[in-house]
Amino acid sequence: MRMPGILWLNARSMADNFSRQTAQQRTYQKFADLVGGNEKTIDLARAALLIASVAYPDLDPVPHFMHLDALAQRVRLLLEKFRSEQAETSAPDTDHPLVLIHALNQVLITEEHFHGNERDYYNPNNSFLNKVLEERTGLPITLSVLYMEVAKRAGIELEGVGFPHHFMVRYRWSEGSIYIDPFANGELLNEAECLERIQKITQRQHTINPRWLEALSSRKILIRMLNNLKSTYIGNEDFEHALAISDLLLLLLPKAGVEQRDRGFLHLELKHYGRAMHDLHGYLELHPDAKDRYEVRNHIKQIRQVIAQLN
């Protein structure tokens, strides 16, 4: 006997929801395994693609790894061409930073047209490495990850630098540092020009904070990527995806009470009352003197009242 239409739709919806949950669980486990070991073993590209699988649960990372490899191969071929030309002329040393960076920019900017997405800056796709590779546009941090991963495969070491409001990459050598802004078509900058750019973005006068010049670890880069994405989802009132991102953040920051509080509020938005109360209690245990403790306690009281009514 055929199932009535409404029952079939409900069964199909439940099956789809279960499939999404199991896909998310696999993502969390893979992400936990990846970031739970030694900092130096974290594969940034793999982690970035796992983040993207929150929105694209059927994402196959292999074609994207192959894409990164192919881009790096083109950079290597370009450097080999420069070496051949150098042997015949008095061209600059091909190991000079400007030559290496020129090869990266030639492939990624001039030929492939990767660029910053200024028109649709807050689109979540700008935070996903798979979509950046497909659409050739993204945020400063995801374009910087692209640069770092292509450079690594081409034998060039770049560092991620977390300037406020604007992520960039840096090449360090014996004579100093060169900063590259992938969001601005691979523009090259020195420290003074980086500061000028920050002042322009924030419309405030700043002095260089030494912390801004620190090379960020893979873990810190992932935290910044996830925070950007969580903010975007919350701004779009997409609390379900924001919750998934918050879960990933807590894998990186298991003792971050503020992140646990935020996840509690996301559970509350989604009417997951028991989980919301658990996270908010956890926040108060970690931060008993928090400035917002009375507000959080009030939320817990309201949750208890809702649960009592439901029972």
N, C-alpha and C positions, 0 to 999 in steps of 0.2 A: 504494500500500500504506500502510495506517495505521501510524503510529509506535507502538511499544509504550508502554504507560502510563507506566512509569518513565522512559523516554527522553523522552517528551513533557513530563513534569513537570520533568526536568532542563533541557530546552531552554527551557521557560517560565521557570524560575528564572533561568537565565543571561540571558535577554532582559530580565526585570524588573530584574536587577542592572545590566545595561548601561544601561537606561533611567534608573535612579536615578543612576548615575555621570555620564551626560551632563547630566542635570538639575542635579546638583551643580556640574559644571564651568561651566554657564551662570550659575549663581548666583555662583560665585566670580568669574567674569569681570565680571559686572555690578557686584558689590560692589567689586572692584578699581578699576573705572572710576569708580565713585561716590566712593570715599574717596581716590583717588589724586591728585585735583586740589587746588584751593584750599579751605582749611578752610571759608570762608564759603559755598561752593557746595554743601556736603554737605546733601542732603535727608534729614533725620533720619527722617521717616516712611517714605520709600522704603527707606532702609537698614534700618530695623527690620523692614519686611516682607520684605526679602531674607533677613535672619536667620531669620525664621519659615519661609521656604521650604526651609530645611534639613530641618525636620520635616514640612513640607507642600509637597512638590515641585510640586504642581499648583496652588499658590496663585496666584490672579489678584488683583493689587494694586488694580485699578481700582475694584471695589465698595467697598473700604476707604477709598480716597481720597475717593470720593463720600460715604461715611458721615461722614468728618471734615469735609468741606465742608458737609454738611447740619447737623451739630451747630453749626458756626461760624455758619451762617446764622441759626439759632435764637437764638444769643447776640446777633448783630447786631440782630435784630428786637426782642429784649427791651430792648436799649439804646435803640433808637428809641422804644419804648413809654415808657421812662423819660424820654426827652427831651420827648415830648409832654406827659407829666404835669408835668414841670418847668416847661414854658411856662405851665401853668395854675395852678401852686402854687409854694410856696417850697421845693420839694424840693431835695436836695443836687445839686451840679454832677455831671452824668453822666460827666464825665471824672475824677472823684475815684476813686482806686484802689479804695476799698471798694465803690463802685457797679459798677465793671468786674468786680471779683472776685465780687461778688454775682451778676452775670449769668452768669458761668461756673459758679459753684456751683449756681445755680438749674437750669441745663440739665443739667449733668453729674451732679450729686449728687441734687437733689430730684426731677427729672423722669426721668432715665435710670438712677439708682441705681448708678452706678459706685462700687465700694468695694474695700477691701483684702481679699485672700483669706487670712484668718488660719487657717481650718480646714485648708486644703490648700496651705500656703505654698510647699512645695518641688515642686509640680507644674510641669513645664517649660512648660505652657501659660501660666502666669503671666508668662512672659518674652516671649510672642509678641503683638505688637500686634494681629494679626488676631483672636486668641482673646480678648484683652482687650475688643475692640470687640464681639465676638459674645456673650461671657459676662458682660461688665460687671464683671469682677473681675481683679485682677492684683497684681503686686509694686509697692512704692513707686516704683521707677524707671520701669516701663512705664506706670503711671498718670500719672506726672509727664510722660512723653513725650506721652501723650494730651492732658494739659492744655496743654502747650507748643504742640502742633500745632494744636489747636482754637483756642487764643488767638491764635496767629500768623495764622490764616485770618480771625479776627474783628478783626484790627488791634490786638491787645493783645500787648505784648512781655513774655514771662516768661523767666526764667533758670533753668537747672537747677543745683542746689546739692548737692554730694556730701558731705553729712554722713556720718560713719562709721555703718554699719549701717542708715542710713535716708536715702533720697533725698527731696528736697523741691524745690519751685519757689519763686521769689521774684519779687515785683514791686518795682522800684525807682523812686522818684520824688524830687522835690526835697526832701521832708521826711523821707526815710528809706526803710526797706525793710519790706515785709510778706512773711512766709513763709507758704506754703500747703502743707498736708500732704494730698495727694490720697488717701493710704492711709487717713487718719482722717477721711473724709467732708468733705474740703476745709477742715479746721480752720485758722484763722488764728493765727499765732504771731509773737512778736518774738524777738530773738536770745536773750534770757535763757530764754524758754520752750523754744526749740530745744535749748539746752544741758540744760535740765531733762529734756527728752525723751530725749536721748542718754544721760544718766546713768541714767535709768530702764531703758532698753533694755540697757545694758552692766552695770548694777548697780555702777558705779564712779564716783568723783568725777573730774570733768574741768574744765579751764578751756577757754574757746574758743580753738581753734587758728586763726590767721588764714587758713590754707589751706582750712579748712572753709567759709569764707565766699566763696571764689572762685567766680565763675560758670564752669561747665564748658563746654568747647567740645563741639560735636557729636561729634568724634572721641573725646574722653574719655568722653562718655556712652555711646557704642557699646562702648568697651572695658569699661566697668563692666557693661553689659548682658551682653556675651559672657562675662566672667569669672563672673558669677552663674550663667549658663546652663551653662557648662562644669563648675562645681562641682556643680550639680544633677545633671547627667548622670553625672559620676564617682561621686557618692554613690549613684546608682541602678545603678551598674555598667553603664551604657549607653555603652560605650567607643566604639562606632562613631559615635554622634551627638556625643560629646565630641570626637572627632577632627575631625569636620567643623567644629565651633565653633572648635577650636584653629587650624585652617587659616585661618578668617576673622580670628582675632586676629592671626595673623602677617602678614596683609595690612595691618593697622593698625600693627603693631609689628614690622617686618621685621628689626630688629636686636636684638630681645629674646631674649637667649640663654636665659633661664629659660623662656620660652614654648616655645622650640625643644626644650629638655630635656623639658618636660612632654609635648610632642607625641611625642618619641621614646619616652617611657614608654607613651603610648597606643598607638603602633604596636606596641610590644612586647607589650602586653596582647592585641592582635589578631593576633599572630604575623606581623607584617610586619617580618621580621628585618632585611632590608637597609635599609629606610627608618628603622627604629629606630636602627640603628648610624650612619647618616648624620646624623640629628638629634643624637644624643648626642655624636658627634665634633664637630659644629658648635658645640654648647654649650661643650665644653672648649676649642675654639679661641678662642671669644669670652671665656671666663672660665677661663683656665689655672690660676688660683689659687683657684678656687671651693672653699668648705668641703666640698662633697660630691663633689669630684673623684675621690677614691679609690673611692667607692661607684659613681660613673658608670663609671669605668674597669673596675670589676669586672663591671658589667652588659655592657659592650662585650666583655669576655673571654668571658663566658658565651654571648653571642650568636654569637661566632665559633665556639665549640664546637658550638652547635646547628646552625649553617649547615654546618659540616664533616660532621656526622653525616647531615644531609639529603642531602649530595652523595655 
